[in-house]
Each structure stands twice: as structure tokens, then as C-alpha cells.
Amino acid sequence: MGQRYVFLDPDGMQEGSWSYVIVRAPTGIRYEQQYGGTALRRSHVEGYLVPVNPGQALTELRATFEHDLLGTGGGWPWPADLLRRLRGAVAKIALWDSAATSEGLSFISPRTLDLDEERLREIDEAWIPVATADGPGVLVWQNSD
């Protein structure tokens, strides 16, 4: 059947705040996201989409990108203080392990995300490479532009 593309919030009209982790997997579905603040970058990743509730972490992430980095996306090289804040904010976000089933939820707890520091160059506003219990992924949220 070939690849399918799903554009996250293609017209910018999705109500409210949203956040997802796209876990990389050979699904045949590619999720595309506009990210990078006013840089207006676009990229996609193949996998499956998992909604997450970042809570206060999203406020921290937005402050880093929209205020500290002036809404222009990521920074390279990452200053130690910003990288430490980014690492801490990402670690506050939980994702349920995909081994969880409706019968087994009582035995499985959500696991926090880790910043994938082998992919630091990919970090940008609303596009953060993460490590999950299910493998590599990307944390995305509504771009600020």
C-alpha cells in the first residue's frame, strides 16, 4: 500500500495545546510536523503516535525555545545550562510502555522520557529526539510561530 503521511495540525487550527511522542517503528505511516519556531522547518518520522500530557514540562520547554532562544528554534552547540534544563523538562514527561494491555495496566507503570543525546543536532522547538522504553522517538508539540 505504500507510505501514508499524517500532517500534525496542518492548518494550525487544532484547538488547545497538544503534545505527542512519535515512537520510531516500521508502520508505513509517517507523521509530519512543522517545528523550529519562526524558522518554519518541517520533517517527518515513521512510527506510531502516542499522546502525552507534559504538564509543567511544556511550559519549561516553551520558555527555553520561545524566550531563551528567541523563538528561532534550536541552538547549537547547546550551552550546558540550557541542555540541563531541556534534559530535566523532558524527564518530567511520562509515556506508557507499549507492552501495557487493557488487562495488564495494573502491573505496568508509565516511564519517563530521556533526551536522546546522540541526536542533539536534531533538537529544535517542538521537535525533540527522545529515548522511550519502546525505542527512539520524537517529542512534538504545537509550534509557536
C-alpha positions as CSV (number, residue, x, y, z in Angstrom):
1,M,0.0,0.0,0.0
2,G,3.0,2.4,0.4
3,Q,3.7,5.1,2.8
4,R,1.0,7.2,4.3
5,Y,1.6,10.7,5.6
6,V,-0.3,12.3,8.5
7,F,0.3,16.0,9.0
8,L,0.0,17.1,12.6
9,D,-2.1,20.2,12.8
10,P,-1.7,21.0,9.1
11,D,-3.7,24.3,9.1
12,G,-2.7,25.5,12.6
13,M,-6.3,25.4,13.8
14,Q,-6.1,22.5,16.3
15,E,-7.7,23.8,19.4
16,G,-5.8,23.9,22.7
17,S,-2.4,22.6,23.5
18,W,-1.3,19.2,22.3
19,S,1.8,17.0,22.7
20,Y,2.8,13.7,21.2
21,V,5.6,11.2,21.1
22,I,6.2,9.6,17.7
23,V,7.9,6.3,18.5
24,R,10.0,5.1,15.5
25,A,8.7,1.9,14.1
26,P,8.2,0.4,10.6
27,T,4.4,1.1,10.4
28,G,4.2,2.6,6.9
29,I,2.8,5.8,8.5
30,R,4.9,9.0,8.6
31,Y,3.9,11.8,10.9
32,E,4.9,15.2,9.6
33,Q,5.4,18.3,11.8
34,Q,6.2,21.9,11.3
35,Y,8.6,22.9,14.0
36,G,11.5,25.3,14.7
37,G,9.7,28.4,15.8
38,T,10.0,31.1,13.2
39,A,12.4,29.0,11.2
40,L,9.4,27.0,10.0
41,R,11.1,23.7,9.5
42,R,9.3,20.5,8.5
43,S,10.2,16.9,9.0
44,H,8.6,13.6,9.4
45,V,9.2,10.3,11.2
46,E,7.8,6.8,10.6
47,G,6.2,5.2,13.6
48,Y,3.2,5.3,15.9
49,L,1.8,8.4,17.6
50,V,1.2,8.4,21.4
51,P,-0.5,11.4,23.1
52,V,1.3,12.6,26.2
53,N,0.5,15.1,28.9
54,P,3.6,17.1,29.5
55,G,2.1,19.2,32.3
56,Q,4.6,21.8,33.6
57,A,7.3,20.4,31.3
58,L,5.7,22.0,28.3
59,T,5.8,25.4,30.0
60,E,9.5,24.9,30.6
61,L,10.2,23.7,27.1
62,R,8.3,26.7,25.6
63,A,10.3,29.1,27.9
64,T,13.6,27.6,26.6
65,F,12.7,27.8,23.0
66,E,10.5,30.9,22.8
67,H,12.3,33.1,25.3
68,D,15.8,31.9,25.8
69,L,16.3,31.1,22.1
70,L,14.1,33.9,20.9
71,G,11.6,31.7,19.0
72,T,14.1,30.8,16.3
73,G,14.3,27.1,17.0
74,G,17.2,25.1,18.4
75,G,20.7,26.1,19.4
76,W,24.0,24.5,18.5
77,P,26.2,23.9,20.4
78,W,23.9,23.7,23.4
79,P,25.1,25.7,26.4
80,A,25.3,23.5,29.5
81,D,22.6,25.3,31.4
82,L,20.1,25.1,28.6
83,L,20.9,21.5,27.9
84,R,20.5,20.7,31.6
85,R,17.1,22.4,31.6
86,L,16.0,20.6,28.5
87,R,17.1,17.3,29.9
88,G,15.1,18.0,33.1
89,A,11.9,19.1,31.3
90,V,11.9,16.0,29.1
91,A,12.4,13.7,32.1
92,K,9.2,15.0,33.6
93,I,7.1,13.6,30.7
94,A,5.8,10.0,31.0
95,L,4.9,7.5,28.3
96,W,3.1,4.2,28.9
97,D,5.2,1.2,27.8
98,S,3.6,-0.4,24.7
99,A,3.7,-3.7,26.4
100,A,0.8,-2.4,28.5
101,T,-2.6,-4.1,27.7
102,S,-6.0,-3.4,29.0
103,E,-5.7,-6.5,31.2
104,G,-2.2,-5.7,32.4
105,L,-2.2,-2.0,33.2
106,S,-2.2,-2.6,36.9
107,F,1.3,-4.2,36.6
108,I,2.9,-1.6,34.3
109,S,3.6,2.0,35.1
110,P,4.4,4.9,32.8
111,R,8.1,5.5,32.2
112,T,9.7,8.9,31.8
113,L,11.3,10.0,28.6
114,D,15.0,10.7,28.2
115,L,16.6,13.2,25.9
116,D,18.3,11.3,23.2
117,E,21.7,13.0,23.5
118,E,23.1,11.1,20.5
119,R,20.8,13.2,18.3
120,L,21.4,16.7,19.9
121,R,21.8,18.3,16.4
122,E,18.1,17.5,15.7
123,I,16.7,19.3,18.7
124,D,14.5,22.2,17.8
125,E,11.4,23.9,19.1
126,A,8.5,21.4,19.0
127,W,10.9,18.6,17.8
128,I,13.0,16.9,20.4
129,P,14.6,13.4,19.9
130,V,13.8,11.2,22.9
131,A,14.5,7.7,24.1
132,T,11.5,5.8,25.3
133,A,11.0,2.3,26.8
134,D,9.9,1.3,23.3
135,G,12.9,2.8,21.5
136,P,13.8,6.1,19.9
137,G,11.2,8.7,19.2
138,V,10.5,12.4,18.8
139,L,8.6,14.6,21.2
140,V,6.5,17.1,19.3
141,W,4.0,19.9,20.3
142,Q,2.3,22.8,18.7
143,N,4.9,25.1,17.1
144,S,5.0,28.7,18.4
145,D,5.1,30.5,15.1
